[in-house]
């Protein structure tokens, strides 16, 4: 098993077998306890036959940790290398940065996470619920009219989009009540990234990671996954809405990040974009009734790739938030190992006036998705006027964060933006509010 959704899926399917009274699947030890009526012992061969298309294997004795085959590793490495090269090429164009939504996250990020969630092992639960409803819905909406038979599946997906938008927005309201600051938001995102690391390790089969479970209370997840609780012509919409509470780690990750926005509309857009990312695969399931991960060999390769991708994504997130918090990050090591160009070396500070009228003037150029120069030295205790020249800056680079120097976000909306402050001794980082822009190091002596 790879996540909490596996527990709910196994509980749901096994409980439908004749004579089964109770089922308890546990991710931590990859075990399923089945309580059954006398004379109705579930046969191992039948269990393996029923679950082969989902990639599960049953045994009466512990079968130990599943080993990853050499072919799966080779496939994952080849595809992973191609993916990394493609990512570097796309990242160099900064095309995704142009779609930055705010100082917390980007819509493309949420959409991509939704795409990953929709084809991961977690999606087997939502897809399983959807497919298990097909027979009931075909009976209720039956007939020769193709449009009528498609209606319940359309309602299911509409309900999902509506609930993720509305309930996602409510998460933003909850965040606004608690007045989450940018620094607190960074701490939240680091916490979410650590959760992502654990989810990735679960997908990679690390045993200790499986002992940690993320999700809503199990009774709520079971209720939402049981089609017997959703009957009637208007229930497809309701059950689609209830998928907001199903225990997919990706969904929980997106929900946690949305909570940090403190804004109803921003949070709603984030969760709507995430749900839109899941739509292509769920739409495919809706109208074709094809089960996820039917090819167990490809399933193993995918879990490796998804786990590695999530791991890298989490490390990237942590590094960016360390920049926001002004803490040493991988960006600092990358800076020390590279040669800075002439533009980065240009002096950008001068002192004017004398006595009480003394002031130091500092200048930064914001160009595209970068800030220059990369190193600035200021004198402590002298009032400072920082002028930022905007040269077609885009994405989150439009929201500059001078943590420890200036307490507010400096939005680069015009040709020039100004911040005035009196710096204290120390070393500070200037980046965007997401920490994605290569930071400027400000040394105050």
Secondary structure as the mmCIF struct_conf table of DSSP 4:
data_model
#
loop_
_struct_conf.conf_type_id
_struct_conf.id
_struct_conf.beg_label_comp_id
_struct_conf.beg_label_asym_id
_struct_conf.beg_label_seq_id
_struct_conf.end_label_comp_id
_struct_conf.end_label_asym_id
_struct_conf.end_label_seq_id
BEND BEND1 UNK A 3 UNK A 3
HELX_RH_AL_P HELX_RH_AL_P1 UNK A 4 UNK A 14
TURN_TY1_P TURN_TY1_P1 UNK A 15 UNK A 16
BEND BEND2 UNK A 17 UNK A 17
TURN_TY1_P TURN_TY1_P2 UNK A 18 UNK A 19
STRN STRN1 UNK A 20 UNK A 26
TURN_TY1_P TURN_TY1_P3 UNK A 27 UNK A 30
STRN STRN2 UNK A 31 UNK A 36
TURN_TY1_P TURN_TY1_P4 UNK A 38 UNK A 39
HELX_LH_PP_P HELX_LH_PP_P1 UNK A 41 UNK A 43
HELX_RH_AL_P HELX_RH_AL_P2 UNK A 44 UNK A 51
HELX_RH_3T_P HELX_RH_3T_P1 UNK A 52 UNK A 54
TURN_TY1_P TURN_TY1_P5 UNK A 55 UNK A 55
BEND BEND3 UNK A 60 UNK A 61
BEND BEND4 UNK A 65 UNK A 65
HELX_LH_PP_P HELX_LH_PP_P2 UNK A 66 UNK A 69
HELX_RH_AL_P HELX_RH_AL_P3 UNK A 70 UNK A 93
TURN_TY1_P TURN_TY1_P6 UNK A 94 UNK A 95
HELX_RH_3T_P HELX_RH_3T_P2 UNK A 96 UNK A 99
STRN STRN3 UNK A 100 UNK A 100
BEND BEND5 UNK A 102 UNK A 104
STRN STRN4 UNK A 106 UNK A 106
HELX_RH_AL_P HELX_RH_AL_P4 UNK A 107 UNK A 119
BEND BEND6 UNK A 120 UNK A 120
TURN_TY1_P TURN_TY1_P7 UNK A 121 UNK A 122
HELX_RH_AL_P HELX_RH_AL_P5 UNK A 123 UNK A 132
TURN_TY1_P TURN_TY1_P8 UNK A 133 UNK A 133
HELX_RH_AL_P HELX_RH_AL_P6 UNK A 134 UNK A 140
TURN_TY1_P TURN_TY1_P9 UNK A 141 UNK A 141
BEND BEND7 UNK A 143 UNK A 144
HELX_RH_AL_P HELX_RH_AL_P7 UNK A 146 UNK A 177
TURN_TY1_P TURN_TY1_P10 UNK A 178 UNK A 179
HELX_RH_AL_P HELX_RH_AL_P8 UNK A 182 UNK A 203
TURN_TY1_P TURN_TY1_P11 UNK A 204 UNK A 205
TURN_TY1_P TURN_TY1_P12 UNK A 207 UNK A 207
HELX_RH_3T_P HELX_RH_3T_P3 UNK A 208 UNK A 211
BEND BEND8 UNK A 215 UNK A 216
HELX_RH_AL_P HELX_RH_AL_P9 UNK A 218 UNK A 225
HELX_RH_3T_P HELX_RH_3T_P4 UNK A 227 UNK A 229
BEND BEND9 UNK A 232 UNK A 232
TURN_TY1_P TURN_TY1_P13 UNK A 233 UNK A 234
HELX_RH_AL_P HELX_RH_AL_P10 UNK A 235 UNK A 242
HELX_RH_3T_P HELX_RH_3T_P5 UNK A 243 UNK A 245
BEND BEND10 UNK A 246 UNK A 246
HELX_RH_AL_P HELX_RH_AL_P11 UNK A 249 UNK A 259
TURN_TY1_P TURN_TY1_P14 UNK A 260 UNK A 261
HELX_RH_AL_P HELX_RH_AL_P12 UNK A 264 UNK A 288
HELX_LH_PP_P HELX_LH_PP_P3 UNK A 290 UNK A 291
TURN_TY1_P TURN_TY1_P15 UNK A 292 UNK A 293
BEND BEND11 UNK A 295 UNK A 295
HELX_RH_AL_P HELX_RH_AL_P13 UNK A 296 UNK A 325
TURN_TY1_P TURN_TY1_P16 UNK A 326 UNK A 326
HELX_RH_AL_P HELX_RH_AL_P14 UNK A 330 UNK A 336
TURN_TY1_P TURN_TY1_P17 UNK A 337 UNK A 337
BEND BEND12 UNK A 338 UNK A 338
HELX_RH_AL_P HELX_RH_AL_P15 UNK A 342 UNK A 345
BEND BEND13 UNK A 346 UNK A 346
STRN STRN5 UNK A 349 UNK A 352
BEND BEND14 UNK A 353 UNK A 353
HELX_RH_3T_P HELX_RH_3T_P6 UNK A 355 UNK A 357
STRN STRN6 UNK A 359 UNK A 367
TURN_TY1_P TURN_TY1_P18 UNK A 368 UNK A 369
STRN STRN7 UNK A 370 UNK A 372
BEND BEND15 UNK A 374 UNK A 374
STRN STRN8 UNK A 375 UNK A 378
TURN_TY1_P TURN_TY1_P19 UNK A 380 UNK A 381
BEND BEND16 UNK A 382 UNK A 382
STRN STRN9 UNK A 383 UNK A 391
BEND BEND17 UNK A 392 UNK A 392
HELX_RH_3T_P HELX_RH_3T_P7 UNK A 395 UNK A 398
STRN STRN10 UNK A 399 UNK A 401
TURN_TY1_P TURN_TY1_P20 UNK A 403 UNK A 405
BEND BEND18 UNK A 407 UNK A 408
STRN STRN11 UNK A 410 UNK A 411
BEND BEND19 UNK A 414 UNK A 415
STRN STRN12 UNK A 416 UNK A 422
BEND BEND20 UNK A 425 UNK A 425
STRN STRN13 UNK A 426 UNK A 432
TURN_TY1_P TURN_TY1_P21 UNK A 433 UNK A 434
BEND BEND21 UNK A 435 UNK A 435
BEND BEND22 UNK A 437 UNK A 437
HELX_LH_PP_P HELX_LH_PP_P4 UNK A 438 UNK A 439
STRN STRN14 UNK A 440 UNK A 444
#
